[in-house]
Amino acid sequence: MQKGFQERAEGLGYKIDITSSGAIMKSLETVHDPIIKKILELLSRKATVKAKYFCAGMLDIAKYQHYSLSVPLYTHFTSPIRRYADVLVHRQLDTILQAGGERE
């Protein structure tokens, strides 16, 4: 998918480095035309892989990372009002933080 984005950008006359999300951002920073930059930003978002959600410990985490943040581990929270699973995780984290990291 990223290759298609790179080819579209080249068709508009811009060379985009797709080796990492950081490289894409640096490439986009060199685009000075605000309209072209916005178009390329939109195209880059459409070219990203859809998120894969899974429970920690169920899969090999070395195979997954947050592409845009370029970090190996990432916990995502949405509004607790909408997602009960997030409420549970918030409660567990709060319990751990309130205990000062002591194991029971």
N, C-alpha and C positions, 0 to 999 in steps of 0.2 A: 504494500500500500504506500509506503514512504517513497518508493521508487517512482510511482505514478505522480506523486506530489512534486518530486524533484524534476521530473520531465515537464510537467505543466509550468513550473517556475522557470525552467530554461526556455520554454516556449515564449514566455513573457520577457525574456532577456536577463534573467537573474539566476546566478549559480547558488544553489543551496546545499550546504553540507548536511547530510542526513545521518551522519555517524552516531549522533546522540541527540537527545532533546536540547542539551545546552548548545551544541553546534548549530542546530536549527535556529535557536533563538539568536545566536550571534550573527548568523547569516541574515536573519530578518532585520536585525538592527542596522544593517548596511543599506537597507532600502529606504530611500528618502521620500519617495512619492507616497503620500499618505493613503491614497486610494489603492494603489498597487500593494502597499504593505498590508492593508486591511484584507484585500482579496487573498494574498498569500497566507495570512494568519488563518483565515477561514478554511482555505484548502488544507492547511497543515492539520487543523483539528479534524477535518473529515477523514484524513488519511491515517489517523491513529487507531490502534487496535482497541476494540471494546474492552472494558474492564472485566476482570475475572475475579469473582468474590469466592473466598473459601475460608474455612476455619483454620486457625493456626494449629499446626501439628498434624493436619490431615494430608498435606502435600509437602514435597521438597521445596522449601522456601528459596533455595539457591536458584531455582528456575524462574522465580517471579520477582519483580521489583516495580516500583511506581515509575513509569517511563518519564513522565513530565518532571517529577521531582528528582529523578536520578538517585533514588535512595533504595537500599536493599530491603528495608523493613518500613512498613507504613500502616498505620491504623486509621481508618476512615470513620468519621462519625457524621451522621445526618441529624436532623432535629429529633430529639427523643420522643417528641409528641407523635411523630410518624412511624418510628421504628422501634418496636418493643425489644428487639435484640440489642439495639444500642443502649436502651435503658439498662438492661442487664449488665452490659460491659461498663457503663458509667458507674453503676453501683459497685461492681467488683473493683474497679480502679479507685473509687472513692474509699472503699474499705481498706485497700492496701495503703493508700496515701495517708489515711487517718491513723493507721497503725504504725506509721513511721518506717515502713519497710521491714518490720519485725515479723518473723515467721511464727505461726502458732503451732 
